[in-house]
Amino acid sequence: MAIMARYGPREAPMGQKDHPADHFARALGVWMAAMQAEPADYLGRVYEEQAVANAYAGQFFTPESVVELMAAMTLPEDLPDDSVVADPACGSGRMLVAGIRRNRFATFVGTDTDLTCVHMTALNCLVRNANTWIIHGNSLSLDAWGGYHVRRTWLGGALHRLTPEQATEILRAPFSRAQTTTSLTAPTVHQSSPDAKAPLDQVSAQFTTNRKGQKDFGF
């Protein structure tokens, strides 16, 4: 509501005169309709087609067809529930989405230096209701400035904002040796270890969730 308030009050009842904030509702409706027809990375497509991507900084999104090829090479079809899939340069989250399609009960960690990309990844994982950590940070220097945690729930994904301290703890989590990897831009599958799971659980516990009505659905 604080964001909507920036656009000022309505000058006429809804439907009689457009309000700047109405564009958000229409965009959400178009996005949801497109996702139902064909689940894809529409946010990343718009980002690229509108020339928002920073080519001067070497920012080029991996084509979705190539993402599927890389996922087939690095992610097993029977991805275990306790796996951690990490993408150190997640962009709009295409690699993580490919992992979610294989097993949404696994844990997914994405990092990117571009805050807009972090927001796109958070939204892409939120609508897919997968346990995800999206870090606004640098995978090489291990500096983190914030991010988001998407928690899987019975009613759909719940989004929580990470502080710089929480994001740093996740980014520097001591994951075990990767099972498979190809390059900096490929997803990496880690076996869950107590040392790596501890910071994830510790930060996750700081977000309270109303579990009323969820019963024993295992979310």
C-alpha positions in Angstrom: 0.0 0.0 0.0 2.9 2.3 0.6 4.0 1.9 -3.0 0.5 2.5 -4.3 0.2 5.7 -2.2 3.1 7.2 -4.3 0.7 7.4 -7.2 -1.8 9.6 -5.4 -5.6 9.3 -4.9 -8.0 8.3 -7.6 -9.8 11.2 -9.4 -12.7 9.0 -10.3 -14.2 5.6 -9.4 -12.4 2.6 -10.8 -13.4 1.9 -14.4 -14.3 5.5 -15.2 -10.8 6.9 -15.4 -7.4 5.2 -15.4 -5.1 5.6 -12.5 -1.3 5.1 -12.9 -1.3 2.3 -10.4 -3.9 0.4 -12.6 -1.0 -0.6 -14.9 0.3 -2.9 -12.2 -3.0 -4.8 -12.0 -3.2 -5.1 -15.8 0.4 -6.2 -16.1 -0.1 -8.9 -13.3 -3.2 -10.2 -15.1 -1.4 -10.4 -18.5 1.6 -12.1 -16.8 -0.6 -14.7 -15.0 -2.6 -15.4 -18.1 0.6 -16.0 -20.1 2.1 -18.2 -17.4 -1.0 -20.4 -17.4 -0.9 -20.7 -21.2 2.9 -21.4 -21.3 5.1 -21.1 -18.2 8.2 -19.2 -19.3 10.5 -16.4 -18.2 8.4 -13.5 -19.5 10.1 -11.0 -17.1 13.5 -11.8 -18.6 12.1 -11.6 -22.1 10.7 -8.1 -21.5 13.9 -7.1 -19.8 15.9 -8.0 -22.8 13.5 -6.9 -25.5 13.2 -3.4 -23.9 17.0 -3.1 -24.0 17.3 -2.8 -20.2 20.1 -5.4 -20.0 23.5 -3.8 -19.6 25.5 -5.1 -22.5 28.3 -2.8 -21.7 28.7 -4.7 -18.4 28.6 -8.0 -20.2 25.0 -8.7 -19.2 23.5 -11.2 -21.6 20.8 -13.7 -20.5 21.3 -17.3 -21.5 18.6 -18.2 -24.0 15.9 -20.5 -22.5 16.6 -23.3 -24.9 20.3 -23.2 -23.8 19.2 -23.1 -20.2 17.2 -26.3 -20.7 20.3 -28.0 -22.3 22.6 -26.9 -19.5 20.0 -28.1 -16.9 19.7 -31.4 -18.6 23.5 -31.8 -18.4 23.9 -30.7 -14.8 20.7 -31.4 -13.0 19.4 -34.9 -12.5 15.8 -35.6 -13.4 15.4 -37.2 -10.0 16.7 -34.2 -8.1 16.6 -35.2 -4.3 14.5 -33.1 -2.0 17.5 -32.3 0.2 19.6 -30.9 -2.8 20.7 -27.3 -2.9 20.8 -25.8 -6.5 22.9 -22.7 -6.7 23.3 -20.2 -9.5 26.1 -17.7 -8.9 24.9 -15.3 -11.7 21.2 -16.0 -11.7 19.9 -13.1 -14.0 16.1 -13.5 -14.1 16.3 -17.0 -12.5 16.0 -19.2 -15.6 18.4 -21.8 -14.2 16.6 -22.0 -10.9 13.3 -22.3 -12.7 14.7 -25.2 -14.6 15.6 -26.8 -11.3 12.2 -26.1 -9.8 10.6 -27.9 -12.7 12.5 -31.0 -11.7 11.8 -30.8 -8.0 10.2 -27.8 -6.3 10.9 -29.4 -2.9 14.6 -28.8 -3.3 16.3 -25.6 -2.1 17.4 -23.0 -4.6 20.0 -20.2 -4.1 20.6 -17.5 -6.7 23.0 -14.5 -6.6 23.3 -11.5 -8.8 24.9 -8.1 -8.6 22.0 -6.4 -10.5 19.1 -5.5 -8.2 16.5 -5.6 -11.0 17.6 -9.2 -11.8 17.2 -10.1 -8.1 13.7 -8.8 -8.2 12.9 -10.7 -11.4 14.2 -14.0 -9.9 12.3 -13.4 -6.7 9.0 -13.0 -8.6 9.7 -16.0 -10.9 10.4 -18.2 -7.9 7.5 -16.7 -5.9 4.8 -17.7 -8.4 6.3 -21.2 -8.6 6.1 -21.6 -4.8 9.6 -22.9 -4.3 12.0 -22.6 -1.3 14.4 -20.1 -2.7 17.1 -17.7 -1.5 17.9 -14.8 -3.9 21.0 -12.8 -2.9 21.8 -9.3 -4.1 25.5 -9.7 -4.0 28.8 -10.7 -5.6 29.5 -14.4 -5.9 33.3 -13.8 -6.4 33.9 -11.3 -3.6 31.2 -12.8 -1.3 29.8 -9.3 -0.6 26.0 -9.2 -0.1 23.7 -6.2 0.2 20.4 -7.8 0.8 17.9 -10.1 -1.0 14.8 -12.2 -0.6 13.7 -15.5 0.8 10.8 -17.3 -0.9 9.2 -19.8 1.5 7.0 -22.5 0.1 3.6 -22.6 1.8 0.2 -24.3 1.3 -1.3 -21.0 0.0 1.6 -20.2 -2.3 5.0 -18.6 -2.0 5.6 -16.2 0.9 8.2 -13.5 0.2 10.6 -12.2 2.9 13.2 -9.5 2.6 16.8 -10.3 3.7 19.0 -7.9 5.6 22.6 -7.5 4.4 23.7 -9.6 7.3 21.3 -12.4 6.5 22.2 -12.4 2.9 25.9 -12.5 3.7 25.3 -15.5 5.9 23.5 -17.4 3.1 26.0 -16.4 0.5 28.9 -17.6 2.6 27.2 -20.8 3.7 29.8 -23.7 3.6 28.0 -25.9 1.0 29.5 -29.3 0.4 31.5 -30.1 -2.7 29.3 -29.8 -5.8 28.1 -33.0 -7.5 28.2 -31.4 -11.0 29.3 -28.1 -12.4 30.4 -26.6 -15.8 31.1 -22.9 -15.4 30.3 -19.8 -13.4 27.0 -19.4 -15.3 25.8 -23.0 -14.9 23.6 -24.2 -12.0 25.5 -26.2 -9.3 24.0 -29.0 -7.3 25.2 -29.5 -3.8 24.5 -32.3 -1.4 22.9 -30.9 1.8 25.3 -30.9 4.7 24.7 -29.9 8.4 27.1 -27.0 8.2 25.3 -25.6 5.1 21.8 -26.3 6.3 22.4 -24.6 9.6 22.6 -21.0 8.3 19.6 -21.6 6.0 17.5 -22.9 8.9 18.7 -20.2 11.2 17.8 -17.3 8.9 14.6 -19.0 7.9 13.5 -19.3 11.5 13.7 -15.5 11.9 10.6 -15.2 9.6 7.4 -16.1 11.4 4.7 -17.9 9.4 1.1 -18.3 10.3 0.7 -22.1 9.9 -3.0 -22.1 10.8 -4.9 -24.2 8.3 -1.8 -25.8 6.8 -2.2 -28.9 9.0 0.1 -31.8 7.8 0.6 -30.9 4.2 4.4 -30.8 4.6 5.0 -27.2 3.4 
